[in-house]
């Protein structure tokens, strides 16, 4: 076996994260870097980075001290050395942002985006750029997400009316915060997994309040991580429940069947295929670098100006017979 060449595109390269060439800035890096931009709290761990660049909300969610890192508001350009930077809303989640790096060649590192903004992050914004780097956690032809937070609220109200605890399964703490905020705004009290409660506590230190309790009680919905579903029964304490999966994964029929949920709500914090392609088209970028699980699907649709950016693949020495 041999390795493919290192993945790169104009202005950026990949090595356990995206490096903006000509600068010391890395984006959502998986290994410790001196300077790392974090597009959202669920995109990277602390990983021992030197200085983090992120919004105040993201730093709070990461448990990072703002006096030791660079908390930047969106929409206010600033400089780091000789490089001009600006954080721009990505719509992915509360505190989520894209980073515009201007060295003469303008790179917009967007990470995961939700152009319409279905949660606390608001709608995504764009800036003129030469190179756009955007994540495609979804992007296959069947990835279509017509649901909204309103569908989660409707599910919860129907379950409560039937005398059951509405359980909303999510795939990240950021999506849990979106769900809890939507339920509370609609007058449906919410309880959550301890990780969700902790995320809400941290977010409050950045001035964003999300009402979520730790204890399941009559009349409350429950927001719970899919990854810890094994402990859901103990949290319910024998109470009858109706369970919904609220995620882009809700379009994966086999997974939904395996989970045995009562409802599948395709509400995602990341763009579906159509929204992602429209976002790329609006950017006007000359070159597009796509990261994420479905990068190849999106690159195939975009054609020559798009490149996959990510870990090098293993290449066989001999073609399969």
C-alpha contacts under 8 A as a table, 3 or more apart, distances in Angstrom:
res1	aa1	res2	aa2	distance
1	X	314	X	6.52
1	X	315	X	5.89
1	X	316	X	5.07
1	X	317	X	5.60
2	X	314	X	5.98
2	X	315	X	5.37
2	X	316	X	6.59
2	X	317	X	6.79
3	X	312	X	6.52
3	X	313	X	6.23
3	X	314	X	4.90
3	X	315	X	5.73
4	X	312	X	5.46
4	X	313	X	5.67
4	X	314	X	6.23
4	X	315	X	6.14
5	X	312	X	6.60
6	X	13	X	7.79
6	X	14	X	6.97
6	X	15	X	7.67
6	X	311	X	7.57
6	X	312	X	5.82
7	X	13	X	6.14
7	X	14	X	5.57
7	X	15	X	7.98
7	X	308	X	7.46
7	X	309	X	5.45
7	X	310	X	6.03
7	X	311	X	6.89
7	X	312	X	6.28
8	X	12	X	6.02
8	X	13	X	4.10
8	X	14	X	5.99
8	X	309	X	6.18
9	X	12	X	5.43
9	X	13	X	6.09
9	X	287	X	7.70
9	X	289	X	6.48
9	X	307	X	6.88
9	X	309	X	7.40
10	X	13	X	7.95
10	X	131	X	6.78
10	X	287	X	7.17
11	X	20	X	5.98
11	X	21	X	5.28
11	X	22	X	7.87
11	X	105	X	7.09
11	X	107	X	6.76
11	X	131	X	6.94
12	X	18	X	6.53
12	X	19	X	5.46
12	X	20	X	4.61
12	X	21	X	5.25
12	X	107	X	7.98
13	X	18	X	5.75
13	X	19	X	5.29
13	X	20	X	6.82
13	X	21	X	6.99
13	X	309	X	7.43
14	X	17	X	5.52
14	X	18	X	4.73
14	X	19	X	6.12
14	X	309	X	6.34
14	X	310	X	5.79
14	X	311	X	6.94
15	X	18	X	6.52
15	X	19	X	7.33
15	X	310	X	7.66
15	X	311	X	6.98
16	X	29	X	5.81
16	X	30	X	5.29
16	X	31	X	6.31
16	X	310	X	7.86
16	X	311	X	6.98
17	X	26	X	6.65
17	X	27	X	6.01
17	X	28	X	5.70
17	X	29	X	3.94
17	X	30	X	5.85
17	X	31	X	7.65
17	X	310	X	7.80
18	X	26	X	5.56
18	X	27	X	5.09
18	X	28	X	6.90
18	X	29	X	6.57
19	X	23	X	7.99
19	X	24	X	7.77
19	X	25	X	6.17
19	X	26	X	4.44
19	X	27	X	6.37
20	X	23	X	5.90
20	X	24	X	7.38
20	X	25	X	5.83
20	X	26	X	6.21
20	X	27	X	7.82
20	X	101	X	7.87
20	X	107	X	7.62
21	X	24	X	7.81
22	X	103	X	7.72
23	X	83	X	7.68
24	X	34	X	7.48
24	X	35	X	6.38
25	X	34	X	7.98
25	X	35	X	5.32
25	X	36	X	5.81
25	X	37	X	7.03
26	X	29	X	6.09
26	X	33	X	7.06
26	X	35	X	6.26
26	X	36	X	4.72
26	X	37	X	6.12
27	X	36	X	5.43
27	X	37	X	4.63
27	X	38	X	6.14
27	X	39	X	7.44
27	X	109	X	7.47
28	X	36	X	6.65
28	X	37	X	6.03
28	X	38	X	5.08
28	X	39	X	6.57
28	X	43	X	6.22
28	X	44	X	5.50
29	X	32	X	7.14
29	X	33	X	7.24
29	X	36	X	6.61
29	X	44	X	6.79
30	X	44	X	6.50
30	X	45	X	7.47
30	X	47	X	6.62
31	X	47	X	6.00
31	X	48	X	7.72
31	X	49	X	7.68
32	X	47	X	5.34
32	X	48	X	5.04
32	X	49	X	4.46
32	X	50	X	7.34
33	X	36	X	6.10
33	X	48	X	7.57
33	X	49	X	4.90
33	X	50	X	6.19
34	X	49	X	5.80
34	X	50	X	4.42
34	X	51	X	6.01
35	X	49	X	6.74
35	X	50	X	5.84
35	X	51	X	4.83
35	X	52	X	5.95
35	X	53	X	7.36
36	X	49	X	6.63
36	X	50	X	7.61
36	X	51	X	6.35
36	X	52	X	5.00
36	X	53	X	6.06
37	X	52	X	5.74
37	X	53	X	4.49
37	X	54	X	5.96
37	X	99	X	7.62
38	X	41	X	7.02
38	X	43	X	6.99
38	X	44	X	6.80
38	X	52	X	6.85
38	X	53	X	6.22
38	X	54	X	5.42
38	X	58	X	7.74
39	X	43	X	6.63
39	X	54	X	6.67
39	X	96	X	5.46
39	X	97	X	5.12
39	X	98	X	5.96
39	X	99	X	7.58
39	X	110	X	7.29
39	X	111	X	6.15
39	X	112	X	7.95
40	X	43	X	5.39
40	X	44	X	7.61
40	X	54	X	7.82
40	X	58	X	5.98
40	X	92	X	7.75
40	X	93	X	7.23
40	X	94	X	7.98
40	X	95	X	6.45
40	X	96	X	4.44
40	X	97	X	6.67
41	X	44	X	6.57
41	X	45	X	7.61
41	X	58	X	5.24
41	X	59	X	7.54
41	X	61	X	6.19
41	X	62	X	6.05
41	X	95	X	7.83
41	X	96	X	7.44
41	X	174	X	7.66
42	X	45	X	7.52
42	X	172	X	7.06
42	X	173	X	7.66
42	X	174	X	7.10
44	X	47	X	7.72
45	X	62	X	7.54
46	X	49	X	6.26
46	X	62	X	7.15
49	X	52	X	6.74
51	X	68	X	7.17
51	X	69	X	5.19
51	X	70	X	6.99
52	X	69	X	5.19
52	X	70	X	6.04
53	X	69	X	6.53
53	X	70	X	4.89
53	X	71	X	6.15
53	X	72	X	7.14
54	X	58	X	6.09
54	X	59	X	6.31
54	X	70	X	6.60
54	X	71	X	5.40
54	X	72	X	6.08
54	X	87	X	7.98
54	X	97	X	7.64
55	X	58	X	5.29
55	X	59	X	6.35
55	X	71	X	5.06
55	X	72	X	5.08
55	X	73	X	5.72
55	X	74	X	7.31
55	X	87	X	7.95
55	X	95	X	5.71
55	X	96	X	7.31
55	X	97	X	7.36
56	X	59	X	5.18
56	X	60	X	6.14
56	X	66	X	7.24
56	X	71	X	4.99
56	X	72	X	6.67
56	X	73	X	7.24
56	X	95	X	7.12
56	X	206	X	6.23
57	X	60	X	5.11
57	X	61	X	6.23
57	X	94	X	6.95
57	X	95	X	4.76
57	X	203	X	6.16
57	X	206	X	5.47
57	X	208	X	7.91
58	X	61	X	5.08
58	X	62	X	6.20
58	X	94	X	7.63
58	X	95	X	5.07
58	X	96	X	6.87
59	X	62	X	5.09
59	X	63	X	6.19
59	X	64	X	5.13
59	X	65	X	7.15
59	X	66	X	6.71
59	X	71	X	7.18
60	X	63	X	5.03
60	X	64	X	6.00
60	X	65	X	7.53
60	X	66	X	7.80
60	X	202	X	5.55
60	X	203	X	5.87
60	X	205	X	6.72
60	X	206	X	6.22
61	X	64	X	7.67
61	X	199	X	6.04
61	X	202	X	5.43
61	X	203	X	5.79
63	X	202	X	7.07
64	X	68	X	7.78
64	X	69	X	7.58
65	X	68	X	5.50
65	X	69	X	6.67
66	X	69	X	5.11
66	X	70	X	6.62
66	X	71	X	6.21
67	X	70	X	7.55
72	X	76	X	7.82
72	X	87	X	7.04
73	X	76	X	6.31
73	X	87	X	6.74
74	X	86	X	6.95
74	X	87	X	4.60
74	X	88	X	4.98
74	X	89	X	6.28
74	X	97	X	7.30
75	X	86	X	6.43
75	X	87	X	5.99
75	X	88	X	5.66
75	X	89	X	7.92
76	X	86	X	6.04
76	X	87	X	7.07
77	X	84	X	6.89
77	X	85	X	5.56
77	X	86	X	4.34
77	X	87	X	7.29
78	X	84	X	5.85
78	X	85	X	5.34
78	X	86	X	6.24
79	X	82	X	6.39
79	X	83	X	5.44
79	X	84	X	4.46
79	X	85	X	5.66
80	X	83	X	5.31
80	X	84	X	6.57
80	X	85	X	7.19
83	X	101	X	7.00
83	X	102	X	6.22
83	X	103	X	5.78
84	X	101	X	6.06
84	X	102	X	5.18
84	X	103	X	6.90
85	X	99	X	6.95
85	X	100	X	5.49
85	X	101	X	4.87
85	X	102	X	6.33
86	X	99	X	5.83
86	X	100	X	5.11
86	X	101	X	6.96
87	X	97	X	5.95
87	X	98	X	5.64
87	X	99	X	4.72
87	X	100	X	6.33
88	X	97	X	5.27
88	X	98	X	5.00
88	X	99	X	6.22
88	X	100	X	7.39
88	X	124	X	7.73
88	X	125	X	6.14
88	X	126	X	7.11
88	X	127	X	7.92
89	X	96	X	6.38
89	X	97	X	4.44
89	X	98	X	6.06
89	X	121	X	7.36
89	X	122	X	7.55
89	X	123	X	7.13
89	X	124	X	5.08
89	X	125	X	5.45
90	X	93	X	7.83
90	X	96	X	5.89
90	X	97	X	4.66
90	X	98	X	5.48
90	X	110	X	6.50
90	X	111	X	7.85
90	X	112	X	7.29
90	X	113	X	5.03
90	X	114	X	6.44
90	X	115	X	7.01
90	X	121	X	7.52
90	X	123	X	7.00
90	X	124	X	4.22
90	X	125	X	6.19
91	X	94	X	7.85
91	X	96	X	6.63
91	X	97	X	7.37
91	X	113	X	5.64
91	X	114	X	4.65
91	X	115	X	5.86
91	X	116	X	6.94
91	X	117	X	4.54
91	X	118	X	7.55
91	X	119	X	7.73
91	X	121	X	4.86
91	X	122	X	5.19
91	X	123	X	4.67
91	X	124	X	4.25
91	X	125	X	7.75
91	X	269	X	7.78
92	X	96	X	5.78
92	X	97	X	7.75
92	X	112	X	6.13
92	X	113	X	4.85
92	X	114	X	4.90
92	X	117	X	6.69
92	X	119	X	7.89
92	X	121	X	6.07
92	X	124	X	7.67
92	X	269	X	5.17
92	X	270	X	5.94
93	X	96	X	5.21
93	X	117	X	7.86
93	X	119	X	6.36
93	X	120	X	5.88
93	X	121	X	4.30
93	X	122	X	7.65
93	X	174	X	6.11
93	X	175	X	7.19
93	X	178	X	7.50
93	X	269	X	6.55
94	X	119	X	7.48
94	X	120	X	4.89
94	X	121	X	4.09
94	X	122	X	7.82
94	X	174	X	7.01
94	X	178	X	7.93
95	X	121	X	6.24
96	X	121	X	6.45
97	X	110	X	6.98
98	X	108	X	6.76
98	X	109	X	5.53
98	X	110	X	4.09
98	X	111	X	6.53
99	X	108	X	5.64
99	X	109	X	5.14
99	X	110	X	6.35
100	X	106	X	6.91
100	X	107	X	5.72
100	X	108	X	4.37
100	X	109	X	6.36
100	X	127	X	7.50
100	X	129	X	7.93
101	X	106	X	5.76
101	X	107	X	5.17
101	X	108	X	6.33
101	X	109	X	7.94
102	X	105	X	5.86
102	X	106	X	4.49
102	X	107	X	6.46
103	X	106	X	6.38
105	X	129	X	7.87
105	X	130	X	6.32
105	X	131	X	7.93
106	X	128	X	7.73
106	X	129	X	4.88
106	X	130	X	5.15
106	X	131	X	6.46
107	X	129	X	5.71
107	X	130	X	6.04
107	X	131	X	4.81
107	X	132	X	5.98
107	X	133	X	7.56
108	X	127	X	7.42
108	X	129	X	6.04
108	X	130	X	7.95
108	X	131	X	6.32
108	X	132	X	4.95
108	X	133	X	6.18
109	X	132	X	6.11
109	X	133	X	4.73
109	X	134	X	6.42
110	X	113	X	6.70
110	X	132	X	7.24
110	X	133	X	5.82
110	X	134	X	4.99
110	X	135	X	7.31
111	X	133	X	6.86
111	X	134	X	4.86
111	X	135	X	4.92
112	X	134	X	6.30
112	X	135	X	4.82
112	X	136	X	6.88
112	X	137	X	7.44
112	X	270	X	5.91
112	X	271	X	7.66
113	X	124	X	6.87
113	X	134	X	7.50
113	X	135	X	7.37
113	X	269	X	7.49
113	X	270	X	5.36
113	X	271	X	5.89
113	X	276	X	7.75
114	X	117	X	5.16
114	X	118	X	7.33
114	X	123	X	6.94
114	X	124	X	6.22
114	X	269	X	5.95
114	X	270	X	4.90
114	X	271	X	4.75
114	X	275	X	7.80
114	X	276	X	7.99
115	X	123	X	5.53
115	X	124	X	4.56
115	X	125	X	7.39
115	X	271	X	6.79
115	X	275	X	6.84
115	X	276	X	7.74
115	X	279	X	6.75
116	X	122	X	7.52
116	X	123	X	4.84
116	X	124	X	6.52
117	X	120	X	7.73
117	X	121	X	6.27
117	X	122	X	4.63
117	X	123	X	3.88
117	X	124	X	6.29
117	X	269	X	7.66
118	X	121	X	7.65
118	X	122	X	6.82
118	X	123	X	7.42
118	X	148	X	6.57
118	X	149	X	6.83
118	X	269	X	6.93
119	X	122	X	6.15
119	X	149	X	7.48
119	X	178	X	5.09
119	X	179	X	7.82
119	X	182	X	7.71
119	X	269	X	7.53
120	X	177	X	7.92
120	X	178	X	5.80
120	X	181	X	7.71
126	X	282	X	7.99
126	X	283	X	6.44
127	X	283	X	6.97
128	X	283	X	6.30
128	X	284	X	6.86
128	X	285	X	7.22
129	X	132	X	6.53
129	X	283	X	6.96
129	X	284	X	7.12
129	X	285	X	5.39
129	X	286	X	7.97
130	X	284	X	7.83
130	X	285	X	4.77
130	X	286	X	5.38
130	X	287	X	6.48
131	X	285	X	5.43
131	X	286	X	6.22
131	X	287	X	4.91
131	X	288	X	5.79
131	X	289	X	7.30
132	X	280	X	7.79
132	X	283	X	7.48
132	X	285	X	6.01
132	X	287	X	6.52
132	X	288	X	4.96
132	X	289	X	6.09
133	X	288	X	6.06
133	X	289	X	4.65
133	X	290	X	5.85
133	X	291	X	7.40
134	X	288	X	7.77
134	X	289	X	6.51
134	X	290	X	5.28
134	X	291	X	6.26
135	X	290	X	5.66
135	X	291	X	4.59
135	X	292	X	5.17
135	X	295	X	7.40
136	X	139	X	5.82
136	X	271	X	7.84
136	X	276	X	7.71
136	X	290	X	6.61
136	X	291	X	5.97
136	X	292	X	4.84
136	X	293	X	6.32
136	X	294	X	5.35
136	X	295	X	5.53
136	X	298	X	7.43
137	X	270	X	7.20
137	X	292	X	5.05
137	X	293	X	5.08
137	X	294	X	5.75
137	X	295	X	7.74
138	X	143	X	6.32
138	X	248	X	7.75
138	X	270	X	7.42
138	X	271	X	7.10
138	X	272	X	5.91
138	X	273	X	6.55
138	X	292	X	7.98
138	X	293	X	6.95
138	X	294	X	5.57
139	X	143	X	6.02
139	X	272	X	6.03
139	X	273	X	4.29
139	X	276	X	7.52
139	X	294	X	5.34
139	X	295	X	7.29
139	X	297	X	6.04
139	X	298	X	5.87
140	X	143	X	5.44
140	X	273	X	6.37
140	X	294	X	6.53
140	X	297	X	5.72
140	X	298	X	7.45
141	X	144	X	7.76
141	X	273	X	6.64
142	X	251	X	7.55
143	X	248	X	7.51
143	X	251	X	6.81
143	X	272	X	5.46
143	X	273	X	5.81
144	X	251	X	7.55
144	X	266	X	7.73
144	X	272	X	5.35
144	X	273	X	6.61
144	X	274	X	7.45
145	X	248	X	6.57
145	X	251	X	7.84
145	X	266	X	5.01
145	X	267	X	5.83
145	X	268	X	6.81
145	X	272	X	5.98
146	X	266	X	6.54
146	X	267	X	7.04
147	X	150	X	7.77
147	X	151	X	6.14
147	X	265	X	6.24
147	X	266	X	5.34
147	X	267	X	4.86
148	X	151	X	5.50
148	X	152	X	7.20
148	X	267	X	5.58
149	X	152	X	5.20
149	X	153	X	6.46
149	X	179	X	6.84
149	X	182	X	6.23
149	X	267	X	7.14
150	X	153	X	5.01
150	X	154	X	6.13
150	X	182	X	7.69
151	X	154	X	5.02
151	X	155	X	6.16
151	X	265	X	7.17
152	X	155	X	5.13
152	X	156	X	6.24
152	X	168	X	7.68
152	X	179	X	7.37
152	X	183	X	7.72
152	X	246	X	7.29
152	X	265	X	7.28
153	X	156	X	5.10
153	X	157	X	6.19
153	X	182	X	7.14
153	X	183	X	5.75
153	X	186	X	7.06
153	X	188	X	7.78
154	X	157	X	5.22
154	X	158	X	6.18
155	X	158	X	5.24
155	X	159	X	6.23
155	X	166	X	7.37
155	X	244	X	7.83
156	X	159	X	5.18
156	X	160	X	6.17
156	X	165	X	7.97
156	X	166	X	5.03
156	X	167	X	7.71
156	X	188	X	7.80
156	X	221	X	6.48
157	X	160	X	5.14
157	X	161	X	6.09
157	X	166	X	7.93
157	X	188	X	7.65
158	X	161	X	5.10
158	X	162	X	6.32
159	X	162	X	5.08
159	X	163	X	6.46
159	X	164	X	5.20
159	X	165	X	6.37
159	X	166	X	5.40
159	X	241	X	7.73
159	X	242	X	6.24
160	X	163	X	5.04
160	X	164	X	5.26
160	X	165	X	6.13
160	X	166	X	6.56
160	X	219	X	6.53
161	X	164	X	7.44
163	X	240	X	7.79
164	X	239	X	7.46
164	X	240	X	5.19
164	X	241	X	4.74
164	X	242	X	6.17
165	X	218	X	7.56
165	X	219	X	7.37
165	X	220	X	6.85
165	X	221	X	5.92
165	X	222	X	7.15
165	X	239	X	7.08
165	X	240	X	6.23
165	X	241	X	4.40
165	X	242	X	6.14
166	X	220	X	7.59
166	X	221	X	4.85
166	X	222	X	6.11
166	X	241	X	5.88
166	X	242	X	5.18
166	X	243	X	6.12
166	X	244	X	7.74
167	X	221	X	6.03
167	X	222	X	4.72
167	X	223	X	5.85
167	X	224	X	6.93
167	X	241	X	6.70
167	X	242	X	6.04
167	X	243	X	4.64
167	X	244	X	6.19
168	X	179	X	7.93
168	X	221	X	7.65
168	X	222	X	6.18
168	X	223	X	4.82
168	X	224	X	6.08
168	X	243	X	6.08
168	X	244	X	5.09
168	X	245	X	6.00
168	X	246	X	6.38
169	X	223	X	6.16
169	X	224	X	5.01
169	X	225	X	5.52
169	X	226	X	5.34
169	X	243	X	7.17
169	X	244	X	5.99
169	X	245	X	4.73
169	X	246	X	5.94
170	X	173	X	7.66
170	X	175	X	6.28
170	X	176	X	6.02
170	X	223	X	7.28
170	X	224	X	6.25
170	X	225	X	5.02
170	X	226	X	5.61
170	X	245	X	6.41
170	X	246	X	5.66
170	X	247	X	6.17
171	X	175	X	6.95
171	X	176	X	7.87
171	X	225	X	5.68
171	X	226	X	5.62
171	X	227	X	7.06
171	X	247	X	6.88
172	X	175	X	5.31
172	X	176	X	6.32
172	X	225	X	6.63
173	X	176	X	4.81
173	X	177	X	6.26
173	X	195	X	7.08
173	X	196	X	5.70
173	X	199	X	6.84
173	X	225	X	7.37
174	X	177	X	5.14
174	X	178	X	6.46
175	X	178	X	4.99
175	X	179	X	6.21
175	X	268	X	7.94
175	X	269	X	6.67
176	X	179	X	5.08
176	X	180	X	6.06
176	X	196	X	6.49
176	X	223	X	6.17
176	X	224	X	7.29
176	X	225	X	7.63
177	X	180	X	5.09
177	X	181	X	6.00
177	X	196	X	6.99
177	X	199	X	7.77
177	X	200	X	6.99
177	X	210	X	6.90
178	X	181	X	5.24
178	X	182	X	6.16
179	X	182	X	5.16
179	X	183	X	6.16
179	X	223	X	7.31
180	X	183	X	5.18
180	X	184	X	6.11
180	X	190	X	6.04
180	X	191	X	7.99
180	X	210	X	6.93
180	X	211	X	7.09
180	X	212	X	6.53
180	X	223	X	6.86
181	X	184	X	5.15
181	X	185	X	6.06
181	X	210	X	5.62
181	X	211	X	6.92
182	X	185	X	5.16
182	X	186	X	6.33
183	X	186	X	5.16
183	X	187	X	6.42
183	X	188	X	4.98
183	X	189	X	6.69
183	X	190	X	6.81
183	X	221	X	7.96
184	X	187	X	5.06
184	X	188	X	5.08
184	X	189	X	5.45
184	X	190	X	6.63
184	X	211	X	6.72
185	X	188	X	7.36
188	X	219	X	7.63
188	X	220	X	6.55
188	X	221	X	6.91
189	X	211	X	7.82
189	X	212	X	7.46
189	X	219	X	7.01
189	X	220	X	4.87
189	X	221	X	6.32
190	X	211	X	7.10
190	X	212	X	5.15
190	X	213	X	6.32
190	X	220	X	5.03
190	X	221	X	4.76
190	X	222	X	5.75
190	X	223	X	7.20
191	X	212	X	5.04
191	X	213	X	4.37
191	X	214	X	5.42
191	X	215	X	5.99
191	X	216	X	5.69
191	X	217	X	7.91
191	X	220	X	6.33
191	X	221	X	6.05
191	X	222	X	4.75
191	X	223	X	6.33
192	X	195	X	7.80
192	X	196	X	5.64
192	X	197	X	6.04
192	X	212	X	6.16
192	X	213	X	6.13
192	X	214	X	5.52
192	X	215	X	7.43
192	X	216	X	7.76
192	X	222	X	5.33
192	X	223	X	4.75
192	X	224	X	5.95
193	X	196	X	5.22
193	X	197	X	6.38
193	X	214	X	6.64
193	X	222	X	7.88
193	X	223	X	6.65
193	X	224	X	5.40
193	X	225	X	7.18
194	X	197	X	5.02
194	X	198	X	6.08
194	X	214	X	6.38
195	X	198	X	5.08
195	X	199	X	6.13
196	X	199	X	5.04
196	X	200	X	6.24
196	X	212	X	7.90
196	X	223	X	7.80
196	X	224	X	7.75
197	X	200	X	5.11
197	X	201	X	6.22
197	X	212	X	6.20
197	X	213	X	6.68
197	X	214	X	6.34
198	X	201	X	4.96
198	X	202	X	6.23
199	X	202	X	5.19
199	X	203	X	6.09
200	X	203	X	5.03
200	X	204	X	6.19
200	X	209	X	7.03
200	X	210	X	5.81
200	X	211	X	7.58
200	X	212	X	7.26
201	X	204	X	5.25
201	X	205	X	7.02
202	X	205	X	5.47
202	X	206	X	7.35
203	X	206	X	5.36
203	X	207	X	6.83
203	X	208	X	5.65
203	X	209	X	6.86
203	X	210	X	7.96
204	X	207	X	4.96
204	X	208	X	4.85
204	X	209	X	5.04
204	X	210	X	7.47
205	X	208	X	7.35
213	X	216	X	7.68
216	X	220	X	6.61
216	X	221	X	7.77
216	X	222	X	6.86
216	X	235	X	7.12
216	X	236	X	6.70
217	X	220	X	5.68
224	X	228	X	7.58
224	X	229	X	7.37
224	X	232	X	7.56
225	X	228	X	5.57
225	X	229	X	6.58
226	X	229	X	5.16
228	X	231	X	5.93
228	X	232	X	7.23
229	X	232	X	5.12
230	X	233	X	7.14
231	X	234	X	5.54
231	X	235	X	6.58
232	X	235	X	5.13
232	X	236	X	6.29
233	X	236	X	5.17
233	X	237	X	6.35
233	X	238	X	6.88
234	X	237	X	5.17
234	X	238	X	7.50
236	X	239	X	5.33
236	X	240	X	7.80
236	X	241	X	7.83
242	X	261	X	7.80
242	X	262	X	6.07
243	X	261	X	5.38
243	X	262	X	5.28
243	X	263	X	6.56
244	X	261	X	5.69
244	X	262	X	5.70
244	X	263	X	4.47
244	X	264	X	5.59
244	X	265	X	6.85
245	X	249	X	7.98
245	X	250	X	6.23
245	X	256	X	7.92
245	X	261	X	6.79
245	X	263	X	6.42
245	X	264	X	4.98
245	X	265	X	5.89
245	X	266	X	7.97
246	X	249	X	7.90
246	X	250	X	6.60
246	X	264	X	6.40
246	X	265	X	4.70
246	X	266	X	5.95
246	X	267	X	5.53
246	X	268	X	7.28
247	X	250	X	5.44
247	X	265	X	6.46
247	X	266	X	5.24
247	X	267	X	4.96
247	X	268	X	4.85
247	X	269	X	7.83
248	X	251	X	6.27
248	X	265	X	8.00
248	X	266	X	5.00
248	X	267	X	5.76
248	X	268	X	4.68
248	X	269	X	7.90
248	X	270	X	7.75
248	X	272	X	7.97
249	X	252	X	5.40
249	X	255	X	7.65
249	X	256	X	7.98
249	X	266	X	6.91
250	X	253	X	7.16
250	X	255	X	7.82
250	X	256	X	6.36
250	X	264	X	5.06
250	X	265	X	5.74
250	X	266	X	4.87
250	X	267	X	7.85
251	X	256	X	7.88
251	X	264	X	7.63
251	X	266	X	6.08
252	X	255	X	5.51
252	X	256	X	6.31
253	X	256	X	5.12
253	X	257	X	6.11
254	X	257	X	5.06
254	X	258	X	6.21
255	X	258	X	5.02
255	X	259	X	6.15
256	X	259	X	5.13
256	X	260	X	6.24
256	X	261	X	6.64
256	X	264	X	6.96
257	X	260	X	5.26
257	X	261	X	7.50
261	X	264	X	7.05
268	X	271	X	7.16
271	X	274	X	7.77
271	X	275	X	5.44
271	X	276	X	5.33
272	X	275	X	5.44
272	X	276	X	6.02
273	X	276	X	5.25
273	X	277	X	6.20
273	X	298	X	7.72
274	X	277	X	5.28
274	X	278	X	6.19
275	X	278	X	5.10
275	X	279	X	6.12
276	X	279	X	5.06
276	X	280	X	6.27
277	X	280	X	5.15
277	X	281	X	6.20
277	X	298	X	7.67
277	X	302	X	7.96
278	X	281	X	5.05
278	X	282	X	6.23
279	X	282	X	5.22
279	X	283	X	6.39
280	X	283	X	5.24
280	X	284	X	7.26
280	X	285	X	7.67
280	X	288	X	7.72
281	X	284	X	5.97
281	X	285	X	7.95
285	X	288	X	6.62
286	X	305	X	6.72
287	X	305	X	5.07
287	X	306	X	5.94
287	X	307	X	7.91
288	X	305	X	6.14
288	X	306	X	4.51
288	X	307	X	6.25
289	X	306	X	5.78
289	X	307	X	4.95
289	X	308	X	5.75
289	X	309	X	5.73
290	X	295	X	5.29
290	X	298	X	7.52
290	X	299	X	7.07
290	X	306	X	7.18
290	X	307	X	6.16
290	X	308	X	4.91
290	X	309	X	5.54
291	X	294	X	7.73
291	X	295	X	5.38
291	X	308	X	6.10
291	X	309	X	5.13
291	X	310	X	5.83
292	X	295	X	5.40
292	X	310	X	7.50
293	X	296	X	8.00
294	X	297	X	5.37
294	X	298	X	6.65
295	X	298	X	5.32
295	X	299	X	6.07
295	X	308	X	5.84
295	X	309	X	7.92
296	X	299	X	5.06
296	X	300	X	6.03
296	X	308	X	6.47
297	X	300	X	5.33
297	X	301	X	6.56
298	X	301	X	5.14
298	X	302	X	6.22
299	X	302	X	5.09
299	X	303	X	5.99
299	X	306	X	5.44
299	X	307	X	6.14
299	X	308	X	6.62
300	X	303	X	5.58
302	X	305	X	7.10
302	X	306	X	6.07
303	X	306	X	5.94
304	X	307	X	7.70
316	X	319	X	6.62
